Amino acid sequence: MSRRCKPCTGVAVAVALFFSLASGAAARTDGAAAKPKPRVHRAPIYWGAYMEGPSTYGGSYRNAPWDENTWRAFERTAGKRVSIVHWGVPPPWEASFNRQLAQHRRILQAGALEVLDVASGTVSLHNIAAGNYDGFITDWARQARAFGHPLFLRWDWEMNGTWFPWATGAGVSAADYVAAWRHMHDLFVQAGATNVSWVWCPNVLFNGSPSYDTLYPGDAYVDWTCLDGYNKGGQYSTTFVNLFAASYRALLKLAPTKPIMIGETASVEDSGKKAAWISAALKALPAKFPRIKAFLWFNWQITEGGTTWQWQIESSPAAAAAFHDGIASRYFAAAGVVRLPRQMAAIAPPP
C-alpha cells in the first residue's frame, strides 16, 4: 500500500466495521420477523397418450387399448403408467358402444381413464341436429350409461381447421356444428349418461382460423375445453409455450370455469432439438399453464401427404430420455395414484 493511503486505513476499517455490525443486526431482526415461505402445492394432472402400434413399434403391434404390448412398450419408455388412454371408435350409426366393451373394461382394470374420440365423418351435421340419427345416438348413450364408469368423449375435434369433413374449413357452418353438438349432448342427458364428460377440442389458433366463440356450444354443453397443437419444425418451428399460449388465453376468456386438456401434441426431431423441446414443454405445464389438467402425447410415426412425421417419443434416444425424465415428476399422475371418479360422475381434475 502506498504511503499516501495509509492514513485512510483506520477510517476505512471503522466504516466497514460499522456497516458490518449494522447489516448483521438488520439480518437478525429480519430473520426473527421473517416467516418461512409456504411450499407451493401443485395438484397433479392426468397424463397419457394415443399409443399407435404398427408404425411406431412394428407390424406385429396394434394400437392401444386393443394391444397391451403397444401400451406396455410405451409405458416402458416413459417409465410411468398412463392415467389416460387416448383412442377412437366409429360413430354410433356405424358401431355400438358395446362393440368395444372389452377395451373399455381393459382401461378401467388398468386404473386409467379414457379419452374416446368419436367423429361424425362425412355425415351431415345438419342432419344430425335434425334428428336423423337419434336412434343410433340414443342406443350408444344408453350403453355408455350401462357401462357406468366415467369417460371423456372428444366429439368432432379440430373443428376450426380445414382437414376434417366436419370442420368449418371444409364448408361446414359454425351454426350446424354447434346445433349438432347440442343435440347429441341433449340425447345423452335424456339417456342419463352422466358418466360421459364432453371435451370440446379445437386446434390451436392459426392464421385464418375462425374465432373460438363462434364454435363453442356453451358452458352447459361442455365439461372440459381442449387444445391440439404440434411443433412441425423447420420454418414452423416453435416452442411449446409459443404454440399454446395465445389459444390457452383464448380458452380462459371463453370458458373461465372449465378445466383444459391438451388432447394432442408432439414435436418432430427438428435437427436434434426434440429432447430440449420435450423437457421445456413438461416444465412449462405447471409453470405457465396451471389450468391445464390433462396432457396427452400423440405417439405415432405417421405419414401424411408423402411426409413422415416422427411424433413418437421413441424417435431418438435423447427424446425418449427427455420424456422419461420429465414425466417422472409427481405432477403427472400415474394410473393407480389418483382415485378414479365414482360411477356415473363427471370427471373433475385430480385432487
Sequence and secondary structure as in RCSB ss.txt:
>XXXX:A:sequence
MSRRCKPCTGVAVAVALFFSLASGAAARTDGAAAKPKPRVHRAPIYWGAYMEGPSTYGGSYRNAPWDENTWRAFE
RTAGKRVSIVHWGVPPPWEASFNRQLAQHRRILQAGALEVLDVASGTVSLHNIAAGNYDGFITDWARQARAFGHP
LFLRWDWEMNGTWFPWATGAGVSAADYVAAWRHMHDLFVQAGATNVSWVWCPNVLFNGSPSYDTLYPGDAYVDWT
CLDGYNKGGQYSTTFVNLFAASYRALLKLAPTKPIMIGETASVEDSGKKAAWISAALKALPAKFPRIKAFLWFNW
QITEGGTTWQWQIESSPAAAAAFHDGIASRYFAAAGVVRLPRQMAAIAPPP
>XXXX:A:secstr
  GGGGGGHHHHHHHHHHHHHHHHHHHHHHHHH           EEEEEEE  HHHH TT   TTT HHHHHHHH
HHHTS  SEEEEE   TTTS GGGGHHHHHHHHHTT EEEEEE  TTS HHHHHTTTTHHHHHHHHHHHHHH S 
EEEEES  TTSSSSTTSGGGT  HHHHHHHHHHHHHHHHHHT TTEEEEE  B   TT   GGGT   GGG SEE
EEEEEE  GGG   HHHHHHHHHHHHHHH TTS EEEEEEEE  TTTTHHHHHHHHHHHHHHH TTEEEEEEEE 
EEEETTEEEE SGGGSHHHHHHHHHHHTSTTEE TTTS    TT       
